[in-house]
Amino acid sequence: MERREEQLGAAGAGAAPALDFTVENVEKALHQLYYDPNIENKNLAQKWLMQAQVSPQAWHFSWQLLQPDKVPEIQYFGASALHIKISRYWSDIPTDQYESLKAQLFTQITRFASGSKIVLTRLCVALASLALSMMPDAWPCAVADMVRLFQAEDSPVDGQGRCLALLELLTVLPEEFQTSRLPQYRKGLVRASLAVECGVVFPLLEQLLQQPSSPSCVRQKALKCFSSWVQLEVPLQDCEALIQAAFAALQDSELFDSSVEAIVNAISQPDAQRYVNTLLKLIPLVLGLQEQLRQAVQNGDMETSHGICRIAVALGENHSRALLDQVEHWQSFLALVNMIMFCTGIPGHYPVNETTSSLTLTFWYTLQDDILSFEAEKQAVYQQVYRPVYFQLVDVLLHKAQFPSDEEYGFWSSDEKEQFRIYRVDISDTLMYVYEMLGAELLSNLYDKLGRLLTSSEEPYSWQHTEALLYGFQSIAETIDVNYSDVVPGLIGLIPRISISNVQLADTVMFTIGALSEWLADHPVMINSVLPLVLHALGNPELSVSSVSTLKKICRECKYDLPPYAANIVAVSQDVLMKQVHKTSQCMWLMQALGFLLSALQVEEILKNLHSLISPYVQQLEKLAEETPNPSNKLAIVHILGLLSNLFTTLDVSHHEDDHEGPELRKLPVPQGPNPVVVVLQQVFQLIQKVLSKWLNDAQVVEAVCAIFEKSVKTLLDDFAPMVPQLCEMLGRMYSTIPQASALDLTRQLVHIFAHEPAHFPPIEALFLLVTSVTLTLFQQGPRDHPDIVDSFMQLLAQALKRKPDLFLCERLDVKAVFQCAVLALKFPEAPTVKASCGFFTELLPRCGEVESVGKVVQEDGRMLLTAVLEAIGGQASRSLMDCFADILFALNKHCFSLLSMWIKEALQPPGFPSARLSPEQKDTFSQQILRERVNKRRVKEMVKEFTLLCRGLHGTDYTADY
C-alpha cells in the first residue's frame, strides 16, 4: 500500500510546490475552516485546502484522513481529494496502479456502507470517475463487476447496507459521466459502453422494485438510480418495465417524489419520441392518475397535484407532435389534453393556494405550433377538434388571472404579489399566442362576455371578473394589430361604463386604453371617450405608472389629432407636476408625453405652452442658482434639468413625410421661423451657465446639463445649428475647468452632426483641439483614475476620424501624443475603455495614406502599438476582448503590410514574449498566418483566439468549450 502511494505521489510531483501538506496540517486547516469565527482565517484555510487537494501529497494524506477514528468532515475531505486527483490528474497515475487503486476504493466503500453517507457518496463518485477513465479497454465490464462484488456473501456488511452502497455507486456513475472532463472521442466510447451495461443495471432495479420484501429505502434508491440512468438516452422501450414500476410506486407517499422524477426524466429524454408504441402505452397510465389528482386537489395536497401535473405535461409537451400523428388514437390524446387543462385551471390562487398551473403554459404553445405545422387537410381536422379546447383555455386562463378578494390580497406578502404579477404576464403572453389559433373570434368572444357583464341587471358583477376580461383584451391589443377589428369601437364605448372602484381595475383600464392608442390614431373621433378617464387618473399617485405611460402613448400615436385637447392636457399635467403627485421617473415620462403633444401645434402655440410649462421651473432654477451648493438643492437642480431634457427629447416640430408609410423618413424644414426648443434653450442658456459655474465639480449636475443639449441635438439635428457656437464655447470652458466624460460625449454628438458643415467647422475644430489638449495633459498627470474620460475621449477621436478626418490635419493637434495615449489606454483593466481604444485604432490605421501626420506617426510608433496588442493577446487583457485586438491586427495588415511584416517578426523574436508557453515555431506560424490573411476578418479573429489560448495554456482544455 505504501509503495503504491509513493509511486502515485512521485507521479504528480511537478503539480505544485512542496508546501507542508501533512495529515496534521490538513486537519488543522479543516478545523479552522469549520470552527474559526474569523472569516479571513476561514478564507485562508479554504485556499490552502484547495491547494492541498491538487498537490502530489494528496495521494498520501487522503487515505489517512479516511481512517475510522476521524470525524466525518475530515473523512469527507479525504474522499473529495481522491476524487479530484482521479478525475483531474488521471494521466499522473501509472497504469500498473489502476487495479490496486480500484481495490482500495472498493474496500473503503464497503467499510463506509454502514458509516457516514456523505463520505460514502464521495467515495462512490471517486470510483465512478476511475471506472469512466478505465472504460472500456482497461475495465470492460465495470458495472457487472461492481454488481458482482457487492453481491458477494462474504462481506462483513449486512445485505441491505451493501445493496444501498451498490445503488449509490450505480446512481452516481451516469451523473459523473455527464459532468466528466473526458475528451469528446472518449465520451462517445464510454457512452456506448454504459449503454451496454444498462442490460446489467435495469434487471437488478426491476427486481428490487417488484420484490414485495424490498424495504422502502432500497426501492427509493432504485428509483433514483433509474432516474440517473435514463438521462444517458436509453431507448424508451427498454425502460417500459421500470416506468410501470415507477407508476405503481406513485401510490406510496414515501416513494412519490422519486417516482415522479424517474418518470419525467424517462419521458423527457430527446430520443423518446422515436418509440411511439411505448408512448401510446403511457397515455392510459397517466390518465389513470386522474382520480389521485382530484383527491389531492380536494385535500389541498399541493405536492401530489404538482407531481402528477409534471408527469402529464412531460408526456404532452415533449411528444405532442408524435402523438398527434397517431390520428387513430386522437381520443386518448384529447383525454390527456383535457387532463392538462384541469391542471391549468386547478382551483385556488397562484402562488398562494397552488403552484401547479404555471407548469402547463408552455404545453399550450407546443400543441398549437404542432397543430399549425400540419398540412392543410390534417390541420383542418385538428382545428375542428381543438378550437373549442383553446376557447375553453382562454376562459380558464382569464379565471386564473383574476385577483383574489381585496381582503385576501391584503394578506399576501410582497414576494407573493410579485410572483402573481409575473404569472399574469405569462398568461398574457399565452393569450397573445393563442390569438394566432383563434383569430378575430377571440376578440368577439371577450367583447361579448364583457358586454354581458357590464349591461346585465340581474346580479352585481365582481370587479375581478371585469378586470380579467379587460386584461385579456389588453394582452392581445398590445402586440396584435387590432386596427381592423370590428369590436374595438364597442369596447371603447364600454370602458366609460365600467365602475372603477379599485386600483388594480383602474390600472388595467389605463393599460387597455394605452394598448389601443394606435387604433385611436386611426379613429380620432373616439379619443374624447377615453381621454377624460386618463387625465382624471393622472391625479392619483396609485395609478402613476399606468396613467402616465398611457398618456405618453396617446400623445405619441395621436399627436396630430390632439390640438383641441392640448390646453386641457397641459393644464392637468402642470397641476400634477406642481403638486408632485408622481415619482421622478414618471415626471420624466410626463414631460416626454408633453413633448409629443406640443410637436403637433403651431409654433406660436408651442412657445405659449412652453412658457407656461417651463416658467415655474426656470424661476425655481434661478433661485437655486443663487444658493450655496448642498445635497438637497443639488437634487432639485438635477430634477429640473431632467424635466427639460425629457421635454426636448420628444419635442420635434419638423414633420415627417408620410409618417406611417414611406420607408424614408426625411425631415422637412419648419417654415415658421426658429425652432421653439432653440428659442427656449437660448433664453435659459445664461441661467444654465450660472448653475454650472457653481456645480462644475459635480459629475451628476454636469451630466444633467450635457443631457439637455445632447437630447436636443439628437432630436433637432440641423435645427440645432444656431446653438452650436455658444455651446462649443461653454463646453470648452467646462472641460478646461474640470474634465468630465459627459462633456466629451456631447462634443462627439456635435462632431457627428455638424463637423462636416463648413459654417460650423471652426467652433467645432476649436472645441476638438481644446478637449484633446486638456485630455493629453490629464494623461501626463496620470489617467488611471479616469477610465470613463479616457473611454469617451477614444470614442470622440474615432468619431472625428469617421466623420471629419480634416480635424487631424491641424498643426496644433499633437497626433503623436494622441497615438501614444491610445496605446496606453489599451492596457487599462476596464474593458469598455480598451474596446473604445481599439475602435480608435481601427479608424486611424485606414487613414495612413490620406492624412500625412497619421502616416508619419504610424511609421514611427506603430511598432509600439503592435507590441501592446501582442501583450494583450499574450494574456494581459481579458479573452472577451480578443476580437477587438484582432481588428487592429487586421487593419495593420491591410493598410501597413510592409511595416507589419517587418515589425511582427522583430516583436515575436524575444524568448518568452508574449508568453513563456509559446515555442518559436508557434510564434512563427502565427505571424505567417496573420500576414497571409488580408481579406477575411473573421479568419483573423479565429487565429487570434487560437493564439491567445496557446499563450494562456488553455488550448485543448475544458475552458475553451464556450469560447
C-alpha positions, -999 to +999 in steps of 0.1 A: +000+000+000+028+025+010+048+017-022+017+025-043+012+058-025+048+067-031+046+059-068+014+080-071+029+108-051+060+108-073+039+108-105+023+141-095+054+157-080+056+186-106+020+196-100+025+220-071+053+235-049+061+212-019+041+231+007+037+213+040+006+193+031+007+168+060-022+150+076-018+171+108-018+204+088-048+194+067-067+185+099-058+219+115-069+237+083-102+219+083-108+227+119-101+264+111-125+262+081-154+248+101-149+264+135-129+296+133-153+326+137-129+349+118-140+350+081-105+359+069-090+328+086-117+307+070-109+320+035-072+314+040-079+279+052-101+272+022-075+285-002-048+264+014-070+233+014-078+237-023-040+237-030-037+207-008-063+187-027-044+191-060-009+186-045+010+153-050+009+148-012-029+143-016-022+107-025-007+102+009-030+121+032-063+112+016-062+076+027-051+085+062-080+110+065-104+081+059-093+062+090-123+052+112-111+073+141-116+106+121-147+127+122-170+127+090-159+163+080-122+151+078-131+118+061-152+137+035-122+159+026-101+128+021-127+113-002-131+146-021-093+149-026-092+113-040-120+122-065-102+154-076-069+135-081-086+107-101-108+130-122-084+158-130-049+142-128-057+107-143-026+109-166-004+111-135-014+076-124+009+048-136-012+021-154+002-007-132-015+011-102-051+010-117-061-023-101-047-016-066-064+018-066-097+002-077-094-025-050-087+001-023-117+022-033-139-009-032-126-017+003-133+019+016-168+019+000-176-014+017-164+000+050-184+032+047-216+013+036-225+013+073-208+047+080-213+083+070-235+087+039-218+119+027-184+102+027-198+071+010-212+092-018-178+110-024-160+076-024-186+063-049-180+094-071-143+087-069-147+051-080-172+062-107-146+086-121-120+058-120-144+035-139-151+061-166-114+067-171-107+029-175-137+020-196-140+003-220-105-011-226-089-013-191-121-022-174-145-037-199-173-049-176-171-023-149-208-022-139-211-060-139-180-063-117-195-037-093-227-057-090-208-090-085-185-076-059-213-061-038-235-092-040-207-113-025-219-131+006-186-130+025-188-092+031-189-081+068-216-056+059-253-066+060-272-072+028-293-040+029-262-019+036-244-035+006-274-031-016-277+007-008-240+012-013-242-005-047-272+016-057-254+047-046-224+038-068-247+029-098-266+062-093-235+085-093-219+067-123-241+083-150-241+116-131-203+116-131-203+108-168-225+139-175-201+162-157-168+145-166-139+162-184-134+133-208-122+142-243-150+141-269-138+109-286-136+091-252-171+103-242-185+085-273-168+053-264-177+054-227-214+063-236-216+032-258-201+011-231-226+024-205-254+017-229-244-020-230-241-020-191-278-010-189-285-047-195-270-054-161-285-025-142-321-025-153-330-061-144-315-055-109-336-024-105-367-042-117-361-070-092-357-046-063-388-026-072-410-056-078-400-076-047-426-071-020-399-077+006-377-047-006-376-021+021-388+014+012-353+029+014-340+004-012-369+010-035-364+047-033-327+043-041-336+021-070-359+048-084-332+074-081-308+051-098-332+045-127-337+083-129-300+088-133-295+061-160-324+072-183-305+105-188-280+085-208-307+084-236-316+048-230-342+035-256-376+042-241-388+007-249-361-007-227-374+014-198-411+002-200-410-022-171-392+003-148-416+031-159-446+009-150-430+001-116-425+038-110-462+045-118-471+018-093-448+034-067-467+067-070-493+053-047-466+052-019-462+086-004-426+079+006-417+070-030-439+096-047-412+123-054-386+098-066-412+081-089-422+114-104-386+124-111-379+090-127-410+091-149-404+127-160-367+120-168-376+089-188-404+106-208-384+138-214-353+123-230-350+137-266-348+102-282-381+091-266-403+104-295-390+076-317-408+050-295-444+058-304-458+025-293-443+029-258-456+065-257-491+053-265-489+027-237-480+056-213-512+076-220-535+052-201-510+051-172-511+089-170-549+091-174-551+065-146-537+092-122-567+115-126-585+102-095-554+106-074-550+141-088-586+150-079-582+137-044-550+157-040-567+189-052-597+182-029-574+177+001-551+206-007-522+183-012-501+206-034-470+183-037-491+154-051-510+175-076-478+192-087-460+159-093-489+143-113-492+175-134-454+173-141-459+138-155-489+148-177-471+179-190-439+160-197-457+135-219-479+161-236-452+188-241-424+166-253-444+143-276-475+162-288-463+160-324-456+123-323-490+116-306-510+139-329-495+119-358-513+089-345-547+100-358-565+068-349-556+075-312-569+111-313-594+105-285-569+092-259-546+122-267-575+146-263-582+130-229-546+138-220-550+174-232-582+177-210-562+164-181-536+191-186-565+216-189-576+205-155-541+212-142-541+247-159-574+255-142-565+239-108-586+256-081-570+283-060-549+314-065-514+311-077-489+311-059-506+310-025-531+281-029-514+263-059-481+263-078-491+238-105-509+258-132-478+277-143-462+244-154-487+238-181-484+271-201-456+260-224-476+229-233-503+251-250-477+268-271-462+235-282-496+219-290-507+250-311-474+250-330-477+213-338-513+216-350-505+246-372-475+228-387-496+201-403-506+202-440-539+219-447-562+189-446-549+174-414-547+209-398-584+215-406-594+183-388-574+191-358-586+228-358-621+214-356-612+193-325-590+218-308-605+253-314-632+246-287-604+234-264-585+267-269-616+288-263-620+268-231-584+275-223-590+313-227-618+311-201-596+291-178-566+314-181-587+346-175-602+329-144-567+321-132-556+357-139-583+371-116-572+389-084-584+375-051-607+395-029-593+427-015-592+413+020-573+381+009-549+401-013-541+423+017-526+393+035-503+384+006-466+391+010-448+414-014-430+383-028-463+365-035-477+396-052-446+398-074-449+361-083-486+366-092-477+396-114-452+375-133-477+347-136-502+372-151-476+383-176-471+346-186-509+343-191-509+375-211-481+360-234-501+328-238-533+347-247-514+367-273-500+334-288-534+318-288-548+346-309-529+331-339-551+300-335-584+316-327-581+350-346-607+377-345-633+354-330-613+355-298-618+393-295-655+390-303-658+363-276-641+386-250-662+416-260-695+397-258-686+385-223-676+420-211-707+435-227-730+409-210-712+415-177-715+453-178-750+455-191-766+427-170-790+440-144-796+406-128-766+404-105-738+427-095-706+418-112-672+415-094-645+439-104-621+410-106-641+394-135-642+427-154-605+433-149-596+399-161-616+403-194-600+437-200-566+422-192-573+396-219-581+424-244-550+444-234-528+413-238-538+409-274-541+446-283-505+453-271-489+431-297-515+423-323-527+448-349-564+453-339-570+482-362-594+462-384-613+446-355-650+454-355-653+450-317-628+478-306-654+506-312-678+488-289-650+482-263-641+519-263-678+526-258-680+501-229-649+514-210-666+546-196-694+524-183-670+505-160-675+513-124-639+518-112-637+510-075-603+495-073-567+503-081-560+471-100-591+475-122-582+512-128-546+502-138-559+476-163-584+502-178-554+526-183-532+499-198-560+488-221-565+523-234-528+526-239-527+494-259-555+508-282-536+541-288-527+532-324-563+523-330-573+557-316-549+574-340-569+558-369-603+566-352-597+601-336-634+607-331-632+582-302-604+600-283-628+621-263-645+589-249-613+578-230-590+609-227-610+623-197-605+590-178-567+592-184-565+628-173-586+621-142-563+591-133-532+613-136-541+629-103-540+595-085-504+586-073-515+549-071-521+550-109-489+568-116-472+543-139-504+532-158-518+567-163-486+584-173-475+557-197-510+556-213-510+594-218-475+592-233-487+565-258-517+586-268-496+617-272-471+598-293-496+580-316-524+606-318-505+639-316-519+653-348-555+648-335-548+662-300-546+701-306-583+705-295-574+688-262-539+703-258-548+731-234-565+707-211-538+681-212-511+707-205-531+722-176-537+688-159-501+678-164-488+711-150-511+707-120-498+672-111-462+682-117-465+712-094-483+691-067-455+664-070-481+636-074-456+614-093-421+600-087-392+612-107-393+587-135-430+592-141-424+630-142-398+624-169-423+603-189-449+630-185-426+656-199-419+633-229-457+630-234-460+668-234-431+670-259-450+647-283-482+667-278-466+702-284-448+689-315-481+690-335-491+726-325-483+758-344-450+775-333-468+804-315-489+779-296-458+758-287-440+788-274-470+799-254-474+765-238-436+761-233-436+795-215-464+785-190-449+750-186-413+759-181-416+793-163-421+779-128-391+757-132-369+785-146-379+806-116-370+778-092-337+772-110-328+809-107-334+807-070-314+776-067-285+791-087-281+818-060-279+793-032-248+777-018-244+742-031-258+714-008-272+679-013-309+689-013-307+717-038-285+695-060-314+670-062-338+698-072-314+711-099-309+676-114-347+670-113-354+703-132-327+697-157-340+662-162-375+675-169-362+699-196-341+671-211-371+648-214-393+675-228-367+683-255-362+646-263-396+644-279-405+680-289-398+677-326-417+702-349-401+691-382-429+669-395-421+637-413-433+629-448-458+601-447-453+595-411-467+559-411-459+548-446-427+557-465-395+539-456-376+571-460-383+594-430-367+627-440-371+659-420-388+688-436-377+724-426-400+743-403-415+772-422-425+793-392-390+806-381-366+795-354-372+761-337-391+766-303-366+744-285-337+766-297-357+797-286-361+783-251-325+770-249-312+804-258-334+820-232-322+797-204-286+794-216-272+821-193-290+806-164-276+771-171-241+786-173-247+802-139-258+769-124-227+752-139-203+778-125-213+766-090-216+729-097-187+723-122-170+698-099-202+677-095-204+650-122-242+645-118-251+681-124-226+684-154-241+652-168-277+666-164-267+698-182-250+679-210-281+657-213-303+687-221-281+696-251-274+661-262-310+651-263-319+684-281-292+678-307-304+643-313-340+654-318-334+687-337-304+677-358-298+706-383-324+728-365-300+730-335-274+749-357-279+784-341-268+770-307-235+754-320-211+783-314-222+792-279-225+755-269-189+748-281-177+778-261-195+766-230-182+730-234-147+742-238-149+763-206-165+734-187-139+708-198-109+731-192-120+737-157-129+701-147-127+674-174-158+651-174-168+623-196-203+637-203-188+668-219-168+646-243-199+626-252-217+658-261-187+670-281-188+637-300-225+644-309-216+678-322-188+663-343-211+637-357-239+661-368-221+694-376-184+689-382-189+683-420-207+717-424-182+745-433-201+771-413-198+751-381-163+736-386-143+765-369-161+763-335-161+725-336-124+724-345-115+748-318-135+727-292-120+694-305-084+708-302-091+722-267-106+690-252-078+670-269-051+693-253-068+691-219-071+653-221-034+649-231-025+669-200-046+646-180-026+616-194+006+633-183-007+637-147-019+600-146-052+589-163-057+557-143-083+574-120-104+585-150-112+554-172-146+570-181-129+601-195-104+580-215-132+558-228-152+589-240-121+605-254-113+575-275-148+574-288-146+611-297-113+605-316-128+576-335-159+597-344-137+626-356-118+602-379-150+587-392-170+619-398-143+646-404-107+633-408-097+670-415-097+675-377-065+656-377-049+679-403-045+708-379-009+716-370-019+723-334-031+687-329-003+665-314-011+633-333+019+616-319+008+622-283-027+611-291-014+579-306+008+572-275-021+579-251-043+555-271-016+528-268-015+534-231-054+531-229-051+496-245-035+485-212-064+497-190-081+470-169-116+484-178-130+465-208-151+494-222-121+517-223-099+491-241-128+485-266-130+522-273-092+525-278-093+495-302-121+513-321-099+544-324-071+524-340-093+507-364-105+541-376-070+556-375-050+530-394-070+532-427-061+570-428-023+563-430-023+572-467-047+602-468-036+621-436+002+628-436+005+632-398-012+599-392+010+581-417+041+596-401+032+586-365+022+551-375+056+547-392+074+560-361+053+544-333+034+515-350+058+490-335+048+502-300+012+496-309+019+461-322+038+452-290+008+464-269-016+443-290+006+412-287+010+417-249-028+419-246-033+387-267-005+370-247-026+372-216-026+408-204-062+415-215-095+397-210-102+369-235-136+386-242-117+415-259-097+394-284-119+403-313-111+440-308-074+433-309-078+411-339-095+441-356-063+462-350-041+434-364-063+432-395-062+469-400-024+470-397-021+441-422-045+457-447-031+493-445+005+489-433+015+455-447+052+461-454+057+477-419+038+449-401+057+421-419+089+436-405+076+445-370+058+413-362+090+391-368+110+415-346+083+418-319+080+380-315+118+374-315+125+378-278+121+344-258+091+344-235+072+371-254+043+374-254+040+342-233+066+318-219+043+289-230+050+295-267+076+278-288+094+297-316+075+275-342+041+285-328+051+322-329+064+318-364+032+300-376+010+328-360+029+356-378+028+338-411-010+332-407-017+368-399+004+382-428-013+359-452-049+370-443-057+405-456-093+399-468-112+377-442-115+395-409-133+365-393-103+343-400-080+367-383-103+367-352-102+328-352-063+329-354-061+354-325-085+333-304-063+301-311-031+320-303-044+336-270-054+301-258-019+288-265-004+318-247-026+311-217-020+274-216-057+268-222-056+253-257-074+219-258-088+223-223-124+224-210-120+262-205-122+266-243-156+249-246-177+281-246-151+303-263 
